[in-house]
Amino acid sequence: MNEPIAAAFSYGLNNKEGIIAVFDLGGGTFDVSILEISNGVFEVKATNGDRFLGGEDYDNAVLEFLVSEFKRTEAIDLAKDKLAIQRLRDAAERAKIELSSTSQTKINLPFITADAKHLDITLTRSDFESLVNHLIEKTKNPCKSCLKDAGISTKEVDEVLLVGGMTRVPKVQEIVAEIFGKSPGGGGPGSSAWALFRGVIRGDVKELLLLDVTPLSLGVETLGGIFTRLIKSNTTIPIRKCQVFSAAADNQTQVGVRVLQGEREMASDNKFLAGFELVGISPAPRGVPLIEVTFDIDANGIVTVSAKDEATGKEQQITIQSFDGLSEDEIEMMVKEAELHAQKDQERKTLIDIKNSTDTTIYNIETSLGEYGEKTPAEIATDIEFAVADLRNAASGDNIDKIKSKLDVANKALSKIGEPVTGSGSSGRSKDGWVAINPLPKRKLPRRSRQCLILKL
């Protein structure tokens, strides 16, 4: 468990109710968490942060300033002197700490170079804040995203806890107050929080319960290589989610269930966790079999994924002992990659989705014509055939707008199968101009909105 949660545990000893924001800015990383505490139950509503933002970045900002100043005054570049850089880094860290409680500090490093030159610079808190302001600003977006993911406003946050040495910097505290609209409180990285956390894990502290969240989305691969999410990231566990899918081909007797984790739209770009096959499905036209896929995550993070054919009752499942085996850096990298490729991924998914819809529409038309073609007027049947041909031609390319246009025409054509046509002066027509045909029974077509699992032959 990370330090923010441990700090919230400590807070929860005397405060059993409320929504808590934990702002953790440590030496190497930044994390923010939103938790809801109620009667000893700690529910993590959302987490966010930046794995590449921490106290070391602040040290480096001061270090670069010292190197620049010495080069300006002495015309010597200390960046090439490893020993000098280490001394400067230590001095930068000390200055950062001192400026949390004083308005200025003196950085004095005698004999910083081999020719006995000294570095003597006075650094004010204002100077320091100017040097690191861009780093402090970088904490804003993760906080806003965390609040959004948690589905709450800043007004609903009852308390803001500060964790990590960098939260002692006055400017950081000002930014936190600005973000959440209230002054932050203690909570800190003290041992009491960790002692409490260890007690909860060991079971010594019985009255507290932690409800964690999923770090990344979980789902399955569906037709066309799409990643279909069943459980989104930052969902509180334990959780159980079900979704009904279907088979992708006529008379399909088995389907493959590939369990994935990640934030990309395409299955191949996410992490594969496990897979299994559901066999013994009753042969039926595509889209007719109903296969219920269930994701069940318990409080310990153990995932059970099952697939059940509603017609036969056949069921298969698999258990994944640890879906969160990724390191924090790996999770952060996957999230950043998803953000980087978001537009391209969405365009690719949109194209595949519309091609899947195209394939389903063509299947439905051909199935309906096969069943009711003899009862469909020739001119309507001809229009439908042309619409299908145009749709096939459009679907062979990647022009989404063109495919959508032809798909709309084909869907309208599908609705006309079995309909009468208007006209005048032709034999077989009634006096009001309608063709005399036998009424058709209500057609039951495959479900066009049902996603299909991947085919296993």
C-alpha positions as a Python dict, from the first residue, in 0.01 Angstrom:
ca = {
    (1, 'M'): (0, 0, 0),
    (2, 'N'): (126, 348, -81),
    (3, 'E'): (184, 624, 170),
    (4, 'P'): (-128, 831, 89),
    (5, 'I'): (-356, 544, 187),
    (6, 'A'): (-157, 484, 504),
    (7, 'A'): (-190, 853, 590),
    (8, 'A'): (-566, 833, 540),
    (9, 'F'): (-577, 533, 772),
    (10, 'S'): (-410, 744, 1037),
    (11, 'Y'): (-660, 1023, 980),
    (12, 'G'): (-947, 778, 997),
    (13, 'L'): (-876, 681, 1356),
    (14, 'N'): (-1049, 991, 1489),
    (15, 'N'): (-1253, 1091, 1183),
    (16, 'K'): (-1485, 815, 1070),
    (17, 'E'): (-1677, 1002, 803),
    (18, 'G'): (-1587, 1215, 504),
    (19, 'I'): (-1419, 1246, 168),
    (20, 'I'): (-1043, 1284, 191),
    (21, 'A'): (-792, 1402, -69),
    (22, 'V'): (-439, 1276, -6),
    (23, 'F'): (-171, 1484, -181),
    (24, 'D'): (163, 1299, -178),
    (25, 'L'): (467, 1475, -323),
    (26, 'G'): (774, 1276, -230),
    (27, 'G'): (1131, 1247, -343),
    (28, 'G'): (1069, 1078, -678),
    (29, 'T'): (696, 1062, -750),
    (30, 'F'): (370, 1250, -709),
    (31, 'D'): (43, 1077, -618),
    (32, 'V'): (-303, 1205, -537),
    (33, 'S'): (-588, 990, -406),
    (34, 'I'): (-953, 1055, -325),
    (35, 'L'): (-1096, 835, -50),
    (36, 'E'): (-1432, 810, 119),
    (37, 'I'): (-1427, 709, 485),
    (38, 'S'): (-1745, 581, 644),
    (39, 'N'): (-1774, 376, 964),
    (40, 'G'): (-1424, 241, 934),
    (41, 'V'): (-1455, 156, 564),
    (42, 'F'): (-1194, 321, 341),
    (43, 'E'): (-1309, 334, -20),
    (44, 'V'): (-1055, 455, -275),
    (45, 'K'): (-1262, 655, -523),
    (46, 'A'): (-977, 742, -761),
    (47, 'T'): (-602, 779, -789),
    (48, 'N'): (-377, 977, -1021),
    (49, 'G'): (-33, 1131, -1027),
    (50, 'D'): (297, 1167, -1207),
    (51, 'R'): (564, 900, -1160),
    (52, 'F'): (828, 1135, -1293),
    (53, 'L'): (769, 1432, -1064),
    (54, 'G'): (921, 1464, -718),
    (55, 'G'): (1171, 1631, -489),
    (56, 'E'): (1465, 1532, -707),
    (57, 'D'): (1326, 1750, -986),
    (58, 'Y'): (1323, 2047, -746),
    (59, 'D'): (1683, 1973, -650),
    (60, 'N'): (1779, 1961, -1017),
    (61, 'A'): (1615, 2298, -1081),
    (62, 'V'): (1827, 2458, -808),
    (63, 'L'): (2134, 2268, -926),
    (64, 'E'): (2096, 2398, -1281),
    (65, 'F'): (2058, 2751, -1145),
    (66, 'L'): (2381, 2721, -943),
    (67, 'V'): (2572, 2585, -1242),
    (68, 'S'): (2438, 2865, -1461),
    (69, 'E'): (2526, 3136, -1209),
    (70, 'F'): (2879, 3006, -1156),
    (71, 'K'): (2935, 2986, -1530),
    (72, 'R'): (2808, 3343, -1569),
    (73, 'T'): (3035, 3485, -1298),
    (74, 'E'): (3342, 3263, -1333),
    (75, 'A'): (3318, 3141, -1694),
    (76, 'I'): (3357, 2784, -1572),
    (77, 'D'): (3108, 2507, -1655),
    (78, 'L'): (3073, 2291, -1344),
    (79, 'A'): (2841, 2053, -1531),
    (80, 'K'): (3150, 1872, -1656),
    (81, 'D'): (3291, 1818, -1305),
    (82, 'K'): (3129, 1511, -1143),
    (83, 'L'): (3262, 1587, -795),
    (84, 'A'): (3145, 1947, -811),
    (85, 'I'): (2801, 1838, -934),
    (86, 'Q'): (2759, 1605, -637),
    (87, 'R'): (2849, 1885, -393),
    (88, 'L'): (2610, 2119, -572),
    (89, 'R'): (2331, 1860, -562),
    (90, 'D'): (2371, 1815, -186),
    (91, 'A'): (2376, 2192, -139),
    (92, 'A'): (2064, 2232, -355),
    (93, 'E'): (1872, 1982, -143),
    (94, 'R'): (1976, 2155, 180),
    (95, 'A'): (1876, 2493, 41),
    (96, 'K'): (1536, 2357, -63),
    (97, 'I'): (1472, 2225, 287),
    (98, 'E'): (1589, 2544, 458),
    (99, 'L'): (1372, 2765, 238),
    (100, 'S'): (1063, 2584, 364),
    (101, 'S'): (1110, 2762, 696),
    (102, 'T'): (1326, 3068, 614),
    (103, 'S'): (1300, 3349, 360),
    (104, 'Q'): (1656, 3304, 230),
    (105, 'T'): (1959, 3080, 260),
    (106, 'K'): (2327, 3106, 174),
    (107, 'I'): (2493, 2842, -41),
    (108, 'N'): (2865, 2847, 30),
    (109, 'L'): (3091, 2586, -128),
    (110, 'P'): (3462, 2666, -93),
    (111, 'F'): (3713, 2526, -340),
    (112, 'I'): (3441, 2412, -576),
    (113, 'T'): (3699, 2392, -855),
    (114, 'A'): (4053, 2262, -877),
    (115, 'D'): (4194, 2615, -899),
    (116, 'A'): (4047, 2706, -558),
    (117, 'K'): (3747, 2906, -670),
    (118, 'H'): (3454, 2936, -430),
    (119, 'L'): (3080, 2937, -487),
    (120, 'D'): (2890, 3180, -266),
    (121, 'I'): (2528, 3250, -359),
    (122, 'T'): (2232, 3374, -158),
    (123, 'L'): (1904, 3213, -265),
    (124, 'T'): (1573, 3364, -154),
    (125, 'R'): (1246, 3179, -121),
    (126, 'S'): (1108, 3393, -401),
    (127, 'D'): (1399, 3290, -625),
    (128, 'F'): (1342, 2925, -538),
    (129, 'E'): (970, 2946, -611),
    (130, 'S'): (1043, 3099, -951),
    (131, 'L'): (1284, 2816, -1031),
    (132, 'V'): (1036, 2540, -941),
    (133, 'N'): (703, 2703, -1027),
    (134, 'H'): (666, 2497, -1346),
    (135, 'L'): (708, 2180, -1138),
    (136, 'I'): (449, 2287, -883),
    (137, 'E'): (204, 2370, -1164),
    (138, 'K'): (240, 2012, -1295),
    (139, 'T'): (52, 1883, -988),
    (140, 'K'): (-270, 2057, -1092),
    (141, 'N'): (-388, 1838, -1379),
    (142, 'P'): (-349, 1504, -1194),
    (143, 'C'): (-557, 1649, -909),
    (144, 'K'): (-828, 1767, -1145),
    (145, 'S'): (-830, 1431, -1324),
    (146, 'C'): (-853, 1248, -992),
    (147, 'L'): (-1153, 1454, -885),
    (148, 'K'): (-1318, 1393, -1221),
    (149, 'D'): (-1257, 1018, -1204),
    (150, 'A'): (-1398, 1012, -850),
    (151, 'G'): (-1705, 1200, -970),
    (152, 'I'): (-1684, 1469, -703),
    (153, 'S'): (-1627, 1843, -687),
    (154, 'T'): (-1377, 2028, -469),
    (155, 'K'): (-1666, 2143, -249),
    (156, 'E'): (-1736, 1781, -156),
    (157, 'V'): (-1381, 1723, -27),
    (158, 'D'): (-1387, 1746, 352),
    (159, 'E'): (-1014, 1733, 420),
    (160, 'V'): (-688, 1751, 228),
    (161, 'L'): (-395, 1559, 372),
    (162, 'L'): (-34, 1636, 281),
    (163, 'V'): (219, 1355, 255),
    (164, 'G'): (584, 1366, 152),
    (165, 'G'): (869, 1601, 226),
    (166, 'M'): (797, 1835, -65),
    (167, 'T'): (459, 1929, 83),
    (168, 'R'): (651, 2129, 345),
    (169, 'V'): (731, 2384, 73),
    (170, 'P'): (497, 2683, 135),
    (171, 'K'): (430, 2737, -236),
    (172, 'V'): (318, 2374, -271),
    (173, 'Q'): (75, 2424, 16),
    (174, 'E'): (-59, 2736, -155),
    (175, 'I'): (-120, 2544, -478),
    (176, 'V'): (-296, 2263, -290),
    (177, 'A'): (-524, 2518, -123),
    (178, 'E'): (-591, 2673, -464),
    (179, 'I'): (-675, 2338, -624),
    (180, 'F'): (-908, 2208, -353),
    (181, 'G'): (-1041, 2540, -224),
    (182, 'K'): (-936, 2473, 135),
    (183, 'S'): (-623, 2473, 345),
    (184, 'P'): (-452, 2135, 367),
    (185, 'G'): (-394, 1959, 696),
    (186, 'G'): (-135, 1724, 837),
    (187, 'G'): (-143, 1353, 797),
    (188, 'G'): (212, 1335, 692),
    (189, 'P'): (452, 1053, 637),
    (190, 'G'): (476, 971, 1006),
    (191, 'S'): (519, 620, 1139),
    (192, 'S'): (172, 614, 1298),
    (193, 'A'): (9, 582, 957),
    (194, 'W'): (233, 296, 854),
    (195, 'A'): (191, 125, 1189),
    (196, 'L'): (-185, 142, 1147),
    (197, 'F'): (-166, 15, 791),
    (198, 'R'): (45, -284, 894),
    (199, 'G'): (-209, -357, 1164),
    (200, 'V'): (-492, -362, 911),
    (201, 'I'): (-299, -594, 680),
    (202, 'R'): (-210, -832, 965),
    (203, 'G'): (-568, -826, 1086),
    (204, 'D'): (-483, -670, 1423),
    (205, 'V'): (-705, -371, 1350),
    (206, 'K'): (-1045, -529, 1290),
    (207, 'E'): (-1261, -218, 1270),
    (208, 'L'): (-1107, -83, 949),
    (209, 'L'): (-1164, -205, 593),
    (210, 'L'): (-985, -85, 281),
    (211, 'L'): (-1167, -81, -53),
    (212, 'D'): (-908, -34, -327),
    (213, 'V'): (-951, 47, -697),
    (214, 'T'): (-848, -115, -1024),
    (215, 'P'): (-538, 62, -1161),
    (216, 'L'): (-626, -11, -1526),
    (217, 'S'): (-934, -118, -1720),
    (218, 'L'): (-1016, -488, -1759),
    (219, 'G'): (-1202, -642, -2049),
    (220, 'V'): (-1209, -890, -2336),
    (221, 'E'): (-1118, -898, -2703),
    (222, 'T'): (-1415, -878, -2938),
    (223, 'L'): (-1463, -907, -3314),
    (224, 'G'): (-1213, -705, -3513),
    (225, 'G'): (-954, -701, -3237),
    (226, 'I'): (-1140, -443, -3027),
    (227, 'F'): (-1074, -415, -2652),
    (228, 'T'): (-1416, -411, -2486),
    (229, 'R'): (-1400, -285, -2127),
    (230, 'L'): (-1614, -450, -1861),
    (231, 'I'): (-1445, -285, -1563),
    (232, 'K'): (-1300, 63, -1610),
    (233, 'S'): (-991, 197, -1436),
    (234, 'N'): (-1040, 345, -1089),
    (235, 'T'): (-1338, 117, -1021),
    (236, 'T'): (-1371, 31, -653),
    (237, 'I'): (-1323, -334, -564),
    (238, 'P'): (-1478, -573, -481),
    (239, 'I'): (-1683, -549, -801),
    (240, 'R'): (-1887, -777, -1027),
    (241, 'K'): (-1978, -683, -1386),
    (242, 'C'): (-2159, -882, -1656),
    (243, 'Q'): (-2210, -826, -2028),
    (244, 'V'): (-2381, -1040, -2290),
    (245, 'F'): (-2201, -1113, -2617),
    (246, 'S'): (-2275, -1341, -2912),
    (247, 'A'): (-2106, -1565, -3167),
    (248, 'A'): (-1944, -1415, -3475),
    (249, 'A'): (-2036, -1685, -3728),
    (250, 'D'): (-2322, -1917, -3815),
    (251, 'N'): (-2327, -2248, -3627),
    (252, 'Q'): (-2032, -2149, -3411),
    (253, 'T'): (-1994, -2405, -3131),
    (254, 'Q'): (-1712, -2244, -2935),
    (255, 'V'): (-1578, -1898, -2858),
    (256, 'G'): (-1250, -1771, -2722),
    (257, 'V'): (-1238, -1538, -2423),
    (258, 'R'): (-917, -1334, -2402),
    (259, 'V'): (-885, -1130, -2081),
    (260, 'L'): (-691, -806, -2117),
    (261, 'Q'): (-578, -510, -1907),
    (262, 'G'): (-501, -160, -2028),
    (263, 'E'): (-634, 164, -2171),
    (264, 'R'): (-581, 125, -2548),
    (265, 'E'): (-874, 70, -2785),
    (266, 'M'): (-718, -225, -2967),
    (267, 'A'): (-673, -556, -2787),
    (268, 'S'): (-323, -613, -2923),
    (269, 'D'): (-201, -292, -2757),
    (270, 'N'): (-303, -402, -2407),
    (271, 'K'): (-161, -657, -2165),
    (272, 'F'): (-290, -1013, -2210),
    (273, 'L'): (-374, -1168, -1870),
    (274, 'A'): (-535, -1502, -1950),
    (275, 'G'): (-762, -1683, -2193),
    (276, 'F'): (-996, -1979, -2221),
    (277, 'E'): (-1250, -2135, -2456),
    (278, 'L'): (-1620, -2194, -2401),
    (279, 'V'): (-1721, -2506, -2595),
    (280, 'G'): (-2052, -2683, -2650),
    (281, 'I'): (-2252, -2384, -2772),
    (282, 'S'): (-2570, -2484, -2956),
    (283, 'P'): (-2529, -2426, -3332),
    (284, 'A'): (-2733, -2123, -3437),
    (285, 'P'): (-2720, -1827, -3675),
    (286, 'R'): (-2467, -1560, -3583),
    (287, 'G'): (-2593, -1308, -3334),
    (288, 'V'): (-2844, -1553, -3185),
    (289, 'P'): (-2639, -1730, -2912),
    (290, 'L'): (-2627, -1529, -2590),
    (291, 'I'): (-2300, -1566, -2400),
    (292, 'E'): (-2279, -1392, -2065),
    (293, 'V'): (-1927, -1291, -1964),
    (294, 'T'): (-1876, -1204, -1597),
    (295, 'F'): (-1583, -1033, -1427),
    (296, 'D'): (-1571, -1078, -1049),
    (297, 'I'): (-1293, -911, -847),
    (298, 'D'): (-1283, -978, -474),
    (299, 'A'): (-1139, -754, -201),
    (300, 'N'): (-800, -925, -237),
    (301, 'G'): (-775, -837, -606),
    (302, 'I'): (-837, -1193, -728),
    (303, 'V'): (-1020, -1189, -1062),
    (304, 'T'): (-1258, -1463, -1175),
    (305, 'V'): (-1374, -1444, -1536),
    (306, 'S'): (-1653, -1673, -1655),
    (307, 'A'): (-1846, -1724, -1979),
    (308, 'K'): (-2187, -1895, -1990),
    (309, 'D'): (-2402, -1997, -2287),
    (310, 'E'): (-2756, -1906, -2184),
    (311, 'A'): (-2912, -2167, -2412),
    (312, 'T'): (-2723, -2474, -2290),
    (313, 'G'): (-2604, -2357, -1949),
    (314, 'K'): (-2248, -2452, -2047),
    (315, 'E'): (-1998, -2248, -1848),
    (316, 'Q'): (-1621, -2205, -1829),
    (317, 'Q'): (-1415, -1983, -1603),
    (318, 'I'): (-1061, -1886, -1513),
    (319, 'T'): (-909, -1729, -1202),
    (320, 'I'): (-635, -1467, -1216),
    (321, 'Q'): (-456, -1443, -884),
    (322, 'S'): (-312, -1096, -936),
    (323, 'F'): (-428, -857, -1205),
    (324, 'D'): (-225, -570, -1058),
    (325, 'G'): (116, -730, -1100),
    (326, 'L'): (236, -429, -1296),
    (327, 'S'): (469, -183, -1126),
    (328, 'E'): (357, 176, -1077),
    (329, 'D'): (599, 285, -1349),
    (330, 'E'): (452, 30, -1592),
    (331, 'I'): (98, 145, -1515),
    (332, 'E'): (198, 507, -1564),
    (333, 'M'): (365, 421, -1894),
    (334, 'M'): (54, 238, -2020),
    (335, 'V'): (-168, 532, -1927),
    (336, 'K'): (63, 780, -2100),
    (337, 'E'): (80, 563, -2413),
    (338, 'A'): (-301, 549, -2420),
    (339, 'E'): (-318, 928, -2398),
    (340, 'L'): (-52, 968, -2666),
    (341, 'H'): (-229, 738, -2913),
    (342, 'A'): (-588, 823, -2811),
    (343, 'Q'): (-693, 994, -3134),
    (344, 'K'): (-533, 738, -3364),
    (345, 'D'): (-673, 448, -3160),
    (346, 'Q'): (-1023, 596, -3162),
    (347, 'E'): (-1014, 645, -3539),
    (348, 'R'): (-906, 285, -3585),
    (349, 'K'): (-1177, 159, -3350),
    (350, 'T'): (-1443, 367, -3523),
    (351, 'L'): (-1347, 219, -3860),
    (352, 'I'): (-1359, -138, -3725),
    (353, 'D'): (-1692, -74, -3549),
    (354, 'I'): (-1857, 55, -3864),
    (355, 'K'): (-1715, -231, -4072),
    (356, 'N'): (-1857, -475, -3814),
    (357, 'S'): (-2194, -300, -3845),
    (358, 'T'): (-2164, -320, -4223),
    (359, 'D'): (-2096, -692, -4212),
    (360, 'T'): (-2393, -746, -3980),
    (361, 'T'): (-2627, -541, -4199),
    (362, 'I'): (-2526, -732, -4512),
    (363, 'Y'): (-2578, -1061, -4326),
    (364, 'N'): (-2923, -952, -4208),
    (365, 'I'): (-3025, -843, -4558),
    (366, 'E'): (-2909, -1167, -4720),
    (367, 'T'): (-3076, -1374, -4448),
    (368, 'S'): (-3403, -1185, -4488),
    (369, 'L'): (-3397, -1206, -4866),
    (370, 'G'): (-3336, -1578, -4842),
    (371, 'E'): (-3639, -1615, -4620),
    (372, 'Y'): (-3877, -1355, -4767),
    (373, 'G'): (-3730, -1283, -5112),
    (374, 'E'): (-4017, -1446, -5300),
    (375, 'K'): (-4263, -1217, -5124),
    (376, 'T'): (-4064, -902, -5193),
    (377, 'P'): (-4154, -703, -5508),
    (378, 'A'): (-3890, -727, -5781),
    (379, 'E'): (-3815, -354, -5793),
    (380, 'I'): (-3754, -345, -5415),
    (381, 'A'): (-3536, -656, -5432),
    (382, 'T'): (-3331, -494, -5710),
    (383, 'D'): (-3285, -174, -5507),
    (384, 'I'): (-3174, -382, -5211),
    (385, 'E'): (-2921, -574, -5416),
    (386, 'F'): (-2774, -250, -5549),
    (387, 'A'): (-2758, -111, -5194),
    (388, 'V'): (-2570, -420, -5075),
    (389, 'A'): (-2326, -401, -5366),
    (390, 'D'): (-2258, -33, -5296),
    (391, 'L'): (-2208, -108, -4927),
    (392, 'R'): (-1964, -391, -4998),
    (393, 'N'): (-1765, -163, -5226),
    (394, 'A'): (-1753, 116, -4967),
    (395, 'A'): (-1654, -125, -4689),
    (396, 'S'): (-1354, -242, -4890),
    (397, 'G'): (-1200, 100, -4828),
    (398, 'D'): (-1132, 314, -4522),
    (399, 'N'): (-1353, 615, -4594),
    (400, 'I'): (-1572, 621, -4283),
    (401, 'D'): (-1813, 887, -4412),
    (402, 'K'): (-1871, 694, -4735),
    (403, 'I'): (-1930, 369, -4546),
    (404, 'K'): (-2177, 543, -4310),
    (405, 'S'): (-2368, 687, -4604),
    (406, 'K'): (-2397, 350, -4780),
    (407, 'L'): (-2479, 179, -4450),
    (408, 'D'): (-2774, 414, -4393),
    (409, 'V'): (-2905, 334, -4741),
    (410, 'A'): (-2865, -40, -4682),
    (411, 'N'): (-3043, -27, -4345),
    (412, 'K'): (-3334, 157, -4506),
    (413, 'A'): (-3339, -109, -4777),
    (414, 'L'): (-3345, -380, -4511),
    (415, 'S'): (-3659, -229, -4359),
    (416, 'K'): (-3836, -248, -4697),
    (417, 'I'): (-3807, -624, -4736),
    (418, 'G'): (-4163, -753, -4764),
    (419, 'E'): (-4315, -404, -4794),
    (420, 'P'): (-4569, -322, -5071),
    (421, 'V'): (-4489, -66, -5340),
    (422, 'T'): (-4710, 210, -5479),
    (423, 'G'): (-4804, 249, -5846),
    (424, 'S'): (-5096, 271, -6088),
    (425, 'G'): (-5239, 98, -6393),
    (426, 'S'): (-5075, -240, -6335),
    (427, 'S'): (-5250, -571, -6306),
    (428, 'G'): (-5260, -718, -5960),
    (429, 'R'): (-5291, -380, -5792),
    (430, 'S'): (-5589, -277, -5584),
    (431, 'K'): (-5782, 35, -5670),
    (432, 'D'): (-5577, 239, -5424),
    (433, 'G'): (-5255, 142, -5603),
    (434, 'W'): (-5107, -106, -5349),
    (435, 'V'): (-4962, -439, -5463),
    (436, 'A'): (-5164, -730, -5332),
    (437, 'I'): (-4918, -949, -5139),
    (438, 'N'): (-4958, -1176, -4843),
    (439, 'P'): (-4867, -1016, -4510),
    (440, 'L'): (-4533, -1137, -4374),
    (441, 'P'): (-4483, -1278, -4030),
    (442, 'K'): (-4282, -1060, -3792),
    (443, 'R'): (-3914, -1109, -3874),
    (444, 'K'): (-3670, -1191, -3597),
    (445, 'L'): (-3328, -1079, -3714),
    (446, 'P'): (-2995, -1127, -3540),
    (447, 'R'): (-2918, -860, -3284),
    (448, 'R'): (-2716, -600, -3467),
    (449, 'S'): (-2604, -424, -3147),
    (450, 'R'): (-2461, -737, -2987),
    (451, 'Q'): (-2082, -751, -2976),
    (452, 'C'): (-1926, -1079, -3081),
    (453, 'L'): (-1650, -1267, -2906),
    (454, 'I'): (-1354, -1387, -3108),
    (455, 'L'): (-1405, -1703, -3309),
    (456, 'K'): (-1233, -2027, -3211),
    (457, 'L'): (-1255, -2307, -3468),
}
